[in-house]
Amino acid sequence: DLEFRRADESPLQHMARLAPQELEQKLRDYLGGFGFQGDKVTEETQRFSGGEKARLVLALIVWPRPNLLLLAGPPRPLER
């Protein structure tokens, strides 16, 4: 189960904490690539499904562009 310490924060707030120097529009565009568009980008993560939480975790992991990323297959499909 994917739980966030700050479940009252939105994907945009999580990204802003991770990348405070970035413009909000750049963060919105990035999150849009993971399916967080419109109101979803400002919705609290505590309301998210398991698949939405997994996509947000992936977005947060991929943001710093790691040289190596090892991923195991998900135990169930990620819904959109």
Secondary structure, DSSP 8 states (H G I E B T S, - for coil): ----TTTTS-HHHHHHHH-TTS-HHHHHHHHHTTT--GGGGGS-GGG--HHHHHHHHHHHHHTT--S-------SS----
